[in-house]
Amino acid sequence: MPEPTDAEQAAFEAGIKFGALYHQFAGTPVSPDSADSLATAMAESIENQPFCTNVEVRPHEDRIERAIAGLDPLGDDAPTDSSSDAESTASDAESTAGDATDEADYTELTGTLFDAKIEIEREGVAVRAEMATAGDYPLMSIADVQRD
């Protein structure tokens, strides 16, 4: 079996970094006020890993605000609650009136609320990988591979 090429190994490293970036922070409470500091923490934690030369995390504050408001963060104005029965929705609202969740001014971080770029250099190969929302899914991909 042939050894992996330097480019394959560098791409693997990018995948490992994205797995850590996404799954380490998914579910973290985030608000428009905390989005930039969370993005910085995410980037700096991943930059500590071997071969990583640059990490950029860009939160979408407009999407975060929409998620907090109970709307689809990607722009569909339908509430994210799947209840469609008006009576059921009204009784649910009455039963949770005064609940702490009514006061929440944050949402949980998901991949649709931020974009990211990771750059890896290993053995003369530079790989740039990116994550951006494609449809309603945070798609991670290799954007560029350069060899010395």
C-alpha positions in Angstrom: 0.0 0.0 0.0 1.5 3.4 -1.0 2.2 6.0 1.6 -0.2 9.0 1.6 1.1 12.0 -0.4 2.0 15.2 1.3 -1.1 16.8 -0.2 -3.4 14.0 1.1 -1.9 14.3 4.5 -2.3 18.1 4.5 -6.0 17.7 3.5 -6.5 15.1 6.2 -5.1 17.6 8.7 -7.5 20.2 7.5 -10.4 17.8 8.0 -9.3 17.0 11.5 -9.1 20.7 12.3 -12.6 21.3 11.0 -14.0 18.3 12.9 -12.5 19.8 16.1 -13.7 23.4 15.3 -17.3 22.3 14.5 -17.9 19.7 17.1 -16.1 21.3 20.0 -18.2 24.4 19.8 -21.6 23.2 18.4 -24.2 24.0 21.1 -22.2 26.8 22.7 -24.5 29.6 23.8 -24.1 32.6 21.4 -25.6 36.0 21.0 -24.8 38.9 18.7 -22.9 40.5 21.6 -20.7 37.4 22.2 -20.4 36.2 18.6 -17.0 38.0 17.9 -15.4 36.8 21.1 -16.6 33.3 20.5 -15.2 33.4 17.0 -11.9 34.5 18.3 -11.8 31.7 20.9 -12.7 29.2 18.2 -10.0 30.4 15.9 -7.3 30.6 18.5 -8.0 27.2 19.9 -7.7 25.5 16.5 -4.6 27.5 15.6 -2.8 25.7 18.5 -2.9 22.4 16.6 0.1 21.2 14.5 0.4 22.4 10.9 -2.3 25.0 11.3 -1.2 28.4 10.0 -4.4 30.4 10.0 -8.0 30.1 11.1 -10.8 32.6 10.4 -14.2 32.3 11.9 -16.9 34.7 10.7 -20.2 34.7 12.7 -23.4 35.7 10.9 -24.9 38.1 13.5 -28.1 38.5 11.5 -28.6 34.7 11.5 -27.9 34.6 15.2 -30.5 37.4 15.8 -33.1 35.5 13.7 -32.5 32.2 15.6 -32.9 34.0 18.9 -36.2 35.4 17.7 -37.4 31.9 16.8 -37.1 32.4 13.1 -35.2 30.4 10.5 -31.7 31.8 10.6 -31.3 31.3 6.9 -34.1 33.7 6.0 -37.4 31.9 5.9 -39.7 33.9 8.2 -41.5 30.8 9.4 -40.9 30.2 13.1 -38.5 27.3 13.8 -41.1 25.6 16.0 -42.7 23.0 13.8 -46.2 23.4 15.4 -48.7 24.4 12.8 -52.0 24.2 14.9 -52.8 27.7 16.1 -54.7 26.4 19.2 -51.8 24.2 20.1 -49.4 27.1 19.7 -51.6 29.3 21.8 -51.8 26.8 24.6 -48.1 26.1 24.5 -47.5 29.9 24.8 -49.8 30.0 27.9 -48.2 27.0 29.5 -44.7 28.5 29.2 -45.5 32.1 30.0 -42.9 33.4 32.5 -40.6 30.5 31.7 -36.9 31.3 31.8 -36.6 30.5 28.1 -38.9 33.5 27.3 -36.0 35.7 28.6 -33.3 34.0 26.6 -31.2 36.4 24.6 -28.9 33.7 23.1 -29.1 30.7 20.9 -27.0 27.5 20.5 -24.2 27.7 17.9 -24.8 25.7 14.8 -22.9 25.5 11.6 -25.3 27.7 9.7 -24.5 30.6 12.1 -20.9 31.0 11.0 -18.4 30.5 8.1 -14.8 29.4 8.7 -11.5 29.1 6.8 -8.6 26.9 7.9 -5.1 27.0 6.4 -2.7 24.1 6.8 1.0 23.9 5.7 2.7 20.5 5.8 5.8 19.3 4.0 5.7 22.0 1.3 1.9 21.7 0.7 -0.5 24.5 1.7 -4.2 23.5 1.9 -7.1 26.0 2.4 -10.3 24.5 3.6 -13.6 26.4 4.1 -17.0 25.9 5.7 -20.0 27.8 4.4 -23.7 27.1 4.3 -24.9 25.3 1.2 -28.7 25.2 1.2 -29.4 24.6 4.9 -26.2 22.6 5.6 -22.7 23.7 6.8 -20.6 22.2 4.0 -16.8 21.8 4.6 -14.6 21.5 1.6 -11.0 21.8 0.3 -10.9 25.1 -1.4 -7.3 25.1 -2.6 -4.1 23.0 -2.6 -0.7 24.5 -3.5 2.6 22.7 -3.7 6.0 24.4 -3.4 
